[in-house]
């Protein structure tokens, strides 16, 4: 017995061809495509403007490998963490982060992670596989539904800062974003989407060449190679020199400001030379810095730096006309904060 194909792997044109080959009208393909993407149908039985015979034909030939929100946890600050069960039983996590004016979806791109950042719980998981484009899309659709239900307005922003390194799953991430921003999908604006990477220079250049319209954030944490390699070992393969060159290329091609995400740790990157190196790195291309509160992952190796160290960063960055924001973490009580996603739920 042959395995049924996931229908969402088909383009609209392929769906139209399928119906023509089965002695039906091509426009049926348009109807099914709308159900799959715009209406996010999880079952052929949901497609109520199709006849029972047509729905049975679809069921005989295809499956819809949709996600399932297996468990949902709500933080006292309104943050929601979802444990997402995939069609093969694997689990990833996604987070809805609310503020007074907007809601943001933090979505995953891999089961586990391809990289080895020592301060991140997800990096301790073995990378099982990349997520398909529809699995990424489904996370966003599910959080949009939760945003409307619990916060009374549609989802406003998306960040690829969940489990996995998005640029190690570039093709599927791009396909998902194309669907998310399409009027035939969720119709979200690309400028409200940020892809965060630990820094894969070759793919950053490819994004620039592909003329993507979303925003780029880089998980930097140190502008000194030795320090960065000690906490992000892959930096020995993708050193700061190569990262800098790729970011200059990105800005030259896109004219879009880069966001650097930066955690300050006690005894690791809280000295004057660390600050000076960051200030210098920030002068290569127009950027802003988000100083992120550290969220412990239980082993005690990494500790949040003192307020004094944080203030030293802020004053030095501002003194050099670099925009800096301090990001306080949300959802810490349910392990939903930055760096904590590790399938604990």
Beta strands, then each sheet from edge to edge (+ up, - down):
strand 1: 5-6
strand 2: 62-63
strand 3: 68-74
strand 4: 80-85
strand 5: 91-98
strand 6: 103-106
strand 7: 110-111
strand 8: 129-130
strand 9: 157-160
strand 10: 193-197
strand 11: 215-219
strand 12: 258-262
strand 13: 287-292
strand 14: 323-327
sheet 1: 1+ 2+
sheet 2: 3+ 4- 5+ 6- 9- 10- 11- 12- 13- 14-
sheet 3: 7+ 8-
end
